Amino acid sequence: MSSPATIKKAKKLVDDGCVSQIEDDLFQIRSSSDPNKSYFVTSDTCECFGFKNYYKFHHGNGQKANCSVKSILDILP
């Protein structure tokens, strides 16, 4: 489950038009802070640093890795 702050960031990316669906389970998300960056995300993984560093910062708390980019999939219709 994503935190309220993470969901807020995800909604902003959607509202700003940063989301493009490539295939059924593949999305390209443009960075809101750097127009030259984008990340590919699926229901299982994301290329962003937040996802890659999730376990480093949360110390294996038993939760599945998540990030604001990947949380977009939770709020899309």
Backbone bond lengths (Angstrom), bond angles and torsions (degrees), N, CA, C in turn:
res aa  C-N    CA-C-N  psi(-1)  N-CA   C-N-CA  omega(-1)  CA-C   N-CA-C  phi
1 M - - - 1.446 - - 1.522 109.14 -
2 S 1.279 117.11 132.58 1.457 122.64 -178.73 1.525 110.76 -83.66
3 S 1.331 114.93 149.11 1.469 120.14 178.07 1.527 109.47 -72.46
4 P 1.338 117.34 160.62 1.465 119.91 177.47 1.534 112.57 -58.10
5 A 1.322 117.76 -36.60 1.471 120.84 179.22 1.528 110.75 -66.27
6 T 1.329 116.74 -39.01 1.462 121.11 179.16 1.522 110.31 -66.56
7 I 1.331 116.96 -42.50 1.466 121.21 178.15 1.526 110.02 -63.81
8 K 1.327 118.01 -39.50 1.459 121.85 178.75 1.533 110.48 -61.18
9 K 1.336 117.13 -43.53 1.471 121.42 177.93 1.526 110.41 -63.54
10 A 1.328 116.43 -41.85 1.464 120.96 -179.73 1.531 110.61 -63.36
11 K 1.329 117.36 -43.84 1.471 121.51 179.46 1.525 110.77 -61.94
12 K 1.322 117.11 -37.89 1.463 120.62 179.19 1.532 110.35 -63.88
13 L 1.328 117.22 -41.72 1.462 120.36 177.96 1.526 111.23 -61.75
14 V 1.333 117.02 -40.77 1.461 121.19 177.96 1.523 110.00 -66.48
15 D 1.334 116.47 -48.04 1.465 121.47 -178.64 1.530 112.24 -61.98
16 D 1.331 116.59 -32.70 1.464 121.48 -179.65 1.531 112.96 -82.35
17 G 1.339 117.22 1.90 1.458 120.98 178.08 1.512 114.45 72.86
18 C 1.316 116.66 29.86 1.470 121.63 -176.98 1.529 113.40 -88.64
19 V 1.327 118.45 3.85 1.464 122.23 -172.94 1.524 110.93 -111.63
20 S 1.337 116.22 127.84 1.468 122.10 174.48 1.520 108.26 -128.59
21 Q 1.334 116.45 126.93 1.460 119.97 176.72 1.518 108.73 -85.16
22 I 1.343 116.25 125.21 1.455 122.76 -178.50 1.530 110.37 -94.94
23 E 1.325 116.27 -46.65 1.470 124.52 177.60 1.524 107.28 -141.02
24 D 1.350 116.95 -177.01 1.467 120.52 -178.12 1.527 112.69 -52.02
25 D 1.327 117.68 -45.08 1.461 122.00 -175.91 1.527 111.14 -123.13
26 L 1.323 116.99 33.34 1.463 121.02 179.10 1.522 109.22 -138.74
27 F 1.327 114.63 122.69 1.456 121.68 -179.06 1.519 109.70 -126.49
28 Q 1.322 115.75 147.41 1.452 121.43 171.94 1.527 106.74 -109.21
29 I 1.323 115.73 127.04 1.455 121.87 -177.48 1.524 108.07 -117.46
30 R 1.328 115.80 119.89 1.464 119.90 176.55 1.516 109.74 -78.39
31 S 1.303 116.19 140.98 1.450 122.28 177.84 1.527 109.78 -66.36
32 S 1.327 116.75 138.04 1.462 120.38 177.24 1.525 111.18 -79.97
33 S 1.322 117.22 -20.14 1.462 120.14 -177.17 1.527 113.74 -100.07
34 D 1.341 116.75 -20.87 1.469 120.32 -178.82 1.521 108.93 -138.96
35 P 1.327 117.71 104.51 1.473 121.02 -176.69 1.535 114.03 -63.00
36 N 1.319 117.51 -12.34 1.469 121.08 178.75 1.525 112.77 -88.66
37 K 1.336 117.54 -5.23 1.465 121.83 -178.54 1.517 110.39 -110.31
38 S 1.315 114.60 146.29 1.458 120.94 169.65 1.518 107.31 -149.23
39 Y 1.324 115.30 160.54 1.463 121.69 -176.84 1.515 109.17 -130.37
40 F 1.329 115.93 143.44 1.452 121.07 173.18 1.517 107.58 -96.98
41 V 1.321 115.18 136.28 1.458 121.09 -176.55 1.526 109.48 -137.01
42 T 1.336 114.94 142.02 1.464 122.56 172.86 1.524 107.11 -126.53
43 S 1.305 116.74 -177.59 1.467 119.53 178.83 1.525 112.02 -66.97
44 D 1.337 117.96 -16.43 1.465 121.33 -177.81 1.518 115.60 -108.25
45 T 1.308 118.29 -21.23 1.460 118.98 -172.56 1.529 112.39 -152.30
46 C 1.319 114.67 165.05 1.462 122.15 177.14 1.526 107.74 -148.06
47 E 1.322 115.66 149.39 1.463 120.26 -179.23 1.526 114.15 -86.00
48 C 1.323 118.79 -8.25 1.464 120.47 -174.14 1.533 111.88 -72.79
49 F 1.326 115.43 160.25 1.462 120.81 -178.84 1.520 112.62 -66.26
50 G 1.326 117.24 -33.29 1.463 119.98 178.72 1.514 112.22 -59.36
51 F 1.332 116.39 -42.40 1.465 120.41 178.41 1.521 110.40 -69.90
52 K 1.325 116.41 -45.54 1.470 120.95 -178.28 1.526 111.78 -62.15
53 N 1.328 117.40 -33.20 1.467 121.22 -177.18 1.522 113.53 -98.02
54 Y 1.319 118.19 5.68 1.462 121.73 -175.30 1.526 112.03 -53.94
55 Y 1.317 117.44 -52.32 1.464 120.46 -176.31 1.525 111.62 -69.42
56 K 1.332 116.83 -30.42 1.462 120.60 177.30 1.528 110.39 -61.43
57 F 1.324 116.45 -41.57 1.463 120.08 -176.56 1.524 113.92 -90.14
58 H 1.334 118.01 -20.91 1.464 120.58 -178.12 1.521 112.62 -106.83
59 H 1.301 117.83 0.88 1.464 124.46 170.57 1.523 114.29 51.20
60 G 1.332 116.37 46.16 1.464 120.15 174.69 1.507 113.38 57.66
61 N 1.314 117.72 49.34 1.460 121.91 -176.64 1.524 113.74 -75.61
62 G 1.313 117.00 12.73 1.456 121.22 177.77 1.512 114.29 87.61
63 Q 1.318 117.52 -2.51 1.453 120.97 179.16 1.521 110.07 -95.46
64 K 1.321 115.27 154.40 1.451 121.30 175.88 1.529 108.66 -76.44
65 A 1.318 117.27 140.04 1.462 121.29 -179.12 1.522 110.81 -54.92
66 N 1.342 115.19 143.09 1.450 121.29 -179.14 1.523 108.91 -151.03
67 C 1.317 116.35 167.08 1.461 122.79 177.71 1.524 107.22 -161.22
68 S 1.323 117.66 169.07 1.464 119.58 -179.03 1.522 111.32 -65.64
69 V 1.331 116.69 -31.81 1.467 119.79 178.82 1.525 109.99 -65.98
70 K 1.327 116.81 -49.83 1.466 121.03 -179.29 1.533 111.29 -67.11
71 S 1.327 117.74 -29.30 1.472 121.60 179.11 1.514 112.53 -63.92
72 I 1.323 117.26 -18.27 1.457 120.90 176.93 1.526 110.30 -56.86
73 L 1.322 116.68 -36.93 1.462 120.56 -179.13 1.525 111.55 -63.15
74 D 1.335 117.09 -26.50 1.468 120.90 179.21 1.523 112.61 -75.18
75 I 1.328 117.43 -22.66 1.459 119.38 -175.52 1.529 113.72 -107.92
76 L 1.325 116.96 -7.55 1.469 119.08 177.90 1.523 109.84 -70.66
77 P 1.329 116.84 144.86 1.481 119.54 179.26 1.516 111.65 -68.28
